[in-house]
């Protein structure tokens, strides 16, 4: 290193931005050189919690971050391996005086943070960590008795009444010392994966800001009315941006509150509903924080030990969008092609797996995370357990969505189905909303339904009822 002034290190994790980044802001205002670092994970080929599409988006987002850091004088240093070991090496070779990072909301990241804090103590390096991923930390939103909420509505009332933190300004000019070794910006090949094929959203901080701008101008005002219709372009599409920190939750809330000011009627309801979805996101983060066992067990202890079927060919049909239920297949094919699925369809496909196929929600949870670009451990787990009837504030086990009636209600013209299941492009709309009565496929090359929904619904009710009886 050329400089004699000890720098500070900023460790990027899920905060790929230079605007309103709490840890980066603190690091860049310390008056010292800054070493921005990202450490690539060292696993290869396959991971339980991610896949090629999300890693591809991560790589493109890192490229954008590198360019943005360059505009303020910084240089991104890329390493790969165990985070603690790599940070030890970086802190030693830079003789850094301090480490800055934003905290991870999931248990795996928290475990690493504990080891990093211990490392800093060992090396005599100041350690500064910041809550950044949510508007309110899990311990900020508690009952009057100081306990975590288990139900969303009272949680959301408390959450909505709390004063929201304002965004911080963009990081100012920084200087990164020279002479530091860095790997090239990655592609998915560093994990021994092939480049994914599909139509993916644009990565990067600027793209995220543009998505939010378009959403606030043209979508959020209609959010309450249109958000459940997958054929409509009515959702914000910023979920992956929040997941990777391409935009901060403080900026999202502030821009939303600004756009909502002066609105009334249905438009105001749209903004209010959208803000409640931000609260749902933080509710699931809080559940994971206070009850990390939900990753391995049902949140509701009453349903632990519930019988699930062994995965078979029906599971593969669900994975590939070949179930013979058009709305289910459309969702699963959208997932495979775009790394995204509309939220209403996420519920339909999840409930189909757990209630029609009687398969463990953890199978679907993992499959979604391996394909969703916006895969967020807390929200994904919360959504799957909600659909299975086992989670926090979940749908009762006897509430079982009918894929045919869900189609009639939320894709009444069949537009979403036809977009993602081209075999059904010329099928009359009415035939998309009920099982075939003649025992023949509704289109050439398209499978018959792999189960009878009504029969499987009755079976699900019997399974849950038997489990309850056995526990009493």
ABEGO torsion letter per residue (X at the ends): XABABBBBBBBBAABBBABGBAAAAAAAAAGBBBBBBBBBBABBGBBAABBAAAAAAAAAAAAAAAAAAAAAGBBBBBBBEBAAAAAAAAAAAAGBABBBBBBBABAAAAAAAAAAAAAAAAAGBBBBBBBAABABBAAABBBAAGBBBABAAAAAAAAAABBBBBBBBBBBBBBBBBGBBBBBBBBAAAAGBBBBBEBBBBBEAAAAAAAAAAAAAAAAAAAAAAAABAABBABAGAAAAAAAGABBAAAAAAAAAAAABGBBEAAAAAAAAAAAAAAAAAAAAAAAAABAAAAABBABAAABGBBBBBBBAAAAAAAAGAAGBAAAAAAAAAAAAAGBBBAAAAAAAAAAAAAAAGBBAAAAAAAAAAABAABBAAAAAAAAAAAAGABBGBBBAABBBBAAAAAAAABAAGAAAAAABAAAAABBAAAAABBBAAGBBABBGBBBBABBAAAAAAAAAAAAAAAAAAAX
